[in-house]
């Protein structure tokens, strides 16, 4: 009864991946012992996004936001004093 067997599934499915670094193993050739630039960049970007999410959800993200707003509002308040009349 071959008609009732499951069809084999590929080992890597790229559905749902989008963006610049969305590649499959067929598109990126790997040499022995060397990481490809696309995979290295994707790993670095993933690590950066994870750190950014952790920082944003902590109190330090709020502190940095408040400091940034104070600098912007201070600059807007005192900028007319620096312009020549």
C-alpha positions in Angstrom: 0.0 0.0 0.0 2.4 2.7 -1.2 -0.3 5.2 -1.6 -0.9 5.6 2.1 2.7 6.2 3.1 3.7 9.6 4.3 5.7 11.7 1.9 9.3 12.3 3.1 9.8 15.8 4.5 13.0 17.8 3.8 15.4 18.2 6.7 15.4 22.0 6.4 12.3 24.0 5.7 12.7 27.7 4.9 9.0 28.6 5.1 8.4 31.6 7.4 11.9 33.0 7.0 12.0 36.4 5.5 14.5 39.3 5.2 18.0 39.8 4.0 19.6 36.8 5.7 16.9 34.2 4.9 18.9 31.5 3.1 18.7 27.8 2.9 21.6 25.3 2.9 21.3 24.9 -0.9 22.0 28.6 -1.4 25.0 28.9 0.9 27.9 26.7 0.2 30.0 25.7 3.2 33.6 24.7 3.1 35.2 22.4 5.7 35.9 24.3 8.9 34.8 27.8 7.7 31.6 29.7 8.5 29.9 31.4 5.6 29.4 35.2 5.9 25.6 35.0 5.5 25.3 32.5 8.4 27.7 34.5 10.6 25.8 37.7 9.9 22.5 36.0 10.7 23.9 34.6 13.9 25.3 38.0 14.9 22.0 39.8 14.0 20.0 37.2 16.1 22.3 37.7 19.1 22.0 41.5 18.8 18.2 41.4 18.6 18.1 39.1 21.6 20.3 41.5 23.6 18.2 44.5 22.5 15.0 42.8 23.6 16.5 42.0 27.0 17.8 45.6 27.4 14.5 47.1 26.3 12.5 45.1 28.8 14.8 46.0 31.7 14.9 49.2 33.8 18.1 50.3 31.9 16.1 50.6 28.7 13.7 53.0 30.4 16.7 55.0 31.9 18.3 55.3 28.5 15.0 56.5 27.0 14.5 59.1 29.7 18.1 60.4 29.2 17.6 60.6 25.5 14.4 62.5 25.8 16.0 64.9 28.3 18.9 65.6 25.8 16.4 66.1 23.0 14.2 68.5 24.9 17.2 70.4 26.3 18.6 70.8 22.9 15.3 72.1 21.5 14.9 74.5 24.5 18.4 76.0 24.2 19.0 75.8 20.5 17.5 79.2 19.8 20.1 80.7 22.2 22.9 79.5 19.9 21.5 80.9 16.7 22.6 84.4 15.7 19.9 87.0 15.8 
